[in-house]
Amino acid sequence: MVQNTSFWKYYLFAGLFPTPVINACHMVSVTCCRYNLPMLAAIKTIYNGNTLSHQRTLRNFTIGLATDYAKEAGRYVGKIPILYYLQPYLERRIEGQHAPRLLVSFSLACWEVAMLPLERIRTLKQSGQKVASHTIRYFYAGAAADSLRKPLTWVAFTESEALCNKILHHCSSIDPNTPLGIALKTYPQALLITLFLYPLQRVETAFQYSTLGKNSYATIIREIVRTQGLKGLWRGAIARSIGTSLATFIHNTILSAGRNNLQN
């Protein structure tokens, strides 16, 4: 995946550039979840500053952005040894492509779970709350759901991208590494994977902003279903899907451009 040290500047840029999009969509999703609002109503609420006692401004959508940048920087630090050292080692030691891809995806997901405290701080800021404790348990609230969701997400994206590349190669003349090819892969891929795994994200988010005190997964799920119905498990999913789709498209397009520049 990463064969040239010069490629890392593109990898860093690809990770940081779409961060404002991810942060804004996450804030919309959190507002949808916490106040049981549809997406457009949540956008209007954030813009007007109704839930955060802020002025009416687009800057409200940047709340938590600095924390999100810190999280992306942390992810980047973890990706360097995994993609630059571990992946080539696994590809040399293990025959085939499937097993190394799965192991690398699982390793990346495990590192992302370690970034969960930054995600909680971001969610607290976006829901107008402050850090109430400094214990490990507090910062890793929702870690079980996160530990299940992220490996599944990484594996699903990795395997579905390989499948989409084969389909585009055999069924069309579209290069899967061009912006059109990336768009044809990214949007259906991100939409389906995000919607399928979103209930885990929903429960994790509820843990992060909950003020119920000591929570269990059963308590959180019952509260969501009691106040919002079963559809509450997908509340905020559209905003999350849009953010994931756009961010993945931007990320992959920048990486593709970087590969082309280094090859020329």
N, C-alpha and C positions, 0 to 999 in steps of 0.2 A: 504493500500500500504506500509506503513512504520509503523511497530509495535514495533520495538526494537530500543532503542537509539543507540546501537552499530552498527546498520545498516547504520547510517549516514556517517560513515567513508568510507563505500563502495560507498554510494551515491555521496559523494564529489569526490572520486577517479574516479568514472564512469563519472562524469561531466567534470573533468579536463583532464583526460588522452587522450581522442580523440580530444582535442582542437587544437593541431597543424594540424591535418588532416582537421578540419573544416576551420581553418584560411587559409591554403594553397589553398583549393578548392574555398573558397570565393574570394581569390585574383585572381585566374584564372578566375572566373566568372566575377569579376569587370573588368579585363583587356579585356575579350571577349566583354563585354558591351560597354565599353568606346571607344575602338579602332576598334570595329566591326570585331573581329578576331574569327576564329574557335578555338576550345579548344587547339589543338596541337600547333598551331601558338602562342597562348597566353602563353602556358607553355614555349615555346622556347624564347619568348620575355622577360618574367619575368626572366628566367635563365640568359639570356644575359645582363639583366639590362638596356635594351633599353629605357624603358618608365620611369625609375626612376633615370637615371644617376648613377647607381651603377655598381660595378664590376661584372664580370661573375662568379656567385657562387650560390649554392643551398640555401644559407642564405637569398637570396632575397625572398624566399617563407615564411620566418618567419616575414616579415614586418607586423606590426599590432598585433603580437602575444601577447605582454604584455597587450594590450587593450582588446584582446579577453579573456585572463585569468581574467582580472578585471570584464568583463561582466559575465563570468561563475560564478565567486565568488558572484557577486551580485544576480544572479539567484538563487544560492544556499541559500543565506540568505532569500530570499522570499519564497522558497519552504518549509523551515522548518515549519513555522506556518501553511501553507496551507495543507501540507501532514500529519503533525503530530497532528494538532489540528482540523483544519476545516474539513478535510475528515472524520475522525472518528465521528465527531459531526453530519455531514450530513447523514452518514450511519445509525446512531442511530435514527435520526429524520425523515428521508424520507424512505418510503418503496421502495423495489426494488433496482437495481444496476444502472439502466440507468441514472436516474435524478442526483444522487450524482456524477457520473462520469462526466456528462456534466458540472455541477456546478464547480467541481474541475478543470476541463480542462479550463473553462472560467477564473477562478481565476488565474491559472498559466499563461495563455496568457496575462491577464491584467498586471501582474507583469513584464512579459517580455517586454511589450510595454514601460514600464518605463525605461528599459535599452537601449532604442533607441539612446540616445546621445553617448553612447560608441560605438554603431554600426557605427554611422556617423564618429566618430573620426577614427575608424579602416579603413573605406572606404576611407577617405581622405588620410590617410597615404599610403594606398595601391595604390592609384591613383596619388601619388606624389604631393599632395596638403597640405596646412596648414590650420589650423582653422582660418577663416576669420572674425568671429564674436563670441560673447559670450552671445547672446540672446537665450532665451528659444525657440523661433520660429526657429532659425537657427539650433539648435541641434535636434529639433523634425521635421525636414524636412522629408516629406513622411510619417508622423505619421498616416494619414488616411488610406493609403494602408496597413501599418503595423498593425493597429488596426483591420483591416478586415482579413488579412492573418493569423495572429497568433492564434486567436481563432478558425478559421476554421482548421488550421493545428493541433492544440492540440486535437480538437474534432475528426477529421478524424483519427489521429493516435490511439487515445484511443479506438474508436469504432471499427476500422478495426482490431486492435490487439485482441479485445475480439472476433470478428468474426473469425479471423484466428485460435485462440485457439480452438474454437468449431469445426472448420473444421478439424484441425489436430487430435483432440480428437476422432471425430466420423468416419473419413475417413482413418485414418492410425494408426500405432502403434508408431509413432514418438512423443516423449515428446516435447511439445512446448517450454519447458524451457531449453532444451539441446542446445548446439551450432548449431547443424543441424536444430533443430526446430526454433531457433531464426533466423537463416539465411533464412529459407524458408518463414518466416513471414516478415522479415525486408526488404529484397531487393525489392520484388515486391511492398510492401507497401510504402516504401520511394520513389521509382521511380515514381509510379502513382500519389501519393499525391503531390510531388514536381513539377512534370510536369504540373499538373492540376492548381496549384495555382501560378506557377512561374511568370506569367505576373504581378501579384501584387508585387512580389519581384523585378522584373525588373524595374518597375516604381519607387519603393521605392529607389532602388540603384541609378537610374538616378537622383533622387532628391538629393541624398547624395553627388554625385560627380559633379553635374551640375555647370557650370560657366555662365549660361545664365542670371543670375540676378534674378529678381522676377519671380517665376515660378508658373504655375497652372498645375493641372493634365492634362488638355486639351493640354497645351503647350508642356509638356513633352512627352505625347503620340504622338502628331503630329510630334515632332522632331525625335522620335524613328522610326516612320513609314516612314517619309520622307527620312531619311538617311540610314535606314537598311531594310525597307519593313516590312510587317506584321511578318515575321519570326524573326525580331529584338526583338519582345516581348518575344521570347524564347531564345534569345542569351545568352549563358552562363548557360543554364539550365542543360546541361549534367554534367558539373563540379559540379554544385550545387547538383544534384541528387547523384553523386558518393560520395560527401562529406557527405551528409545526410545519405545515406545508410551505409557507413562504420562507421560513428560516432554512429548511432543508434545501429548497430550490436555490436560494442565494448561496448557501454553503457549498453545495455541489458544483454550481456554476463557477464560483471563484476557484475551487480546486481544479476543475477541468481547465480553466484558463491558465492556471499555474503550471499544470503538466505540459500544456502546449507550448508555453513560453520557454520552459526548461529544455524541451526536446528540440526547439528550433535554434 
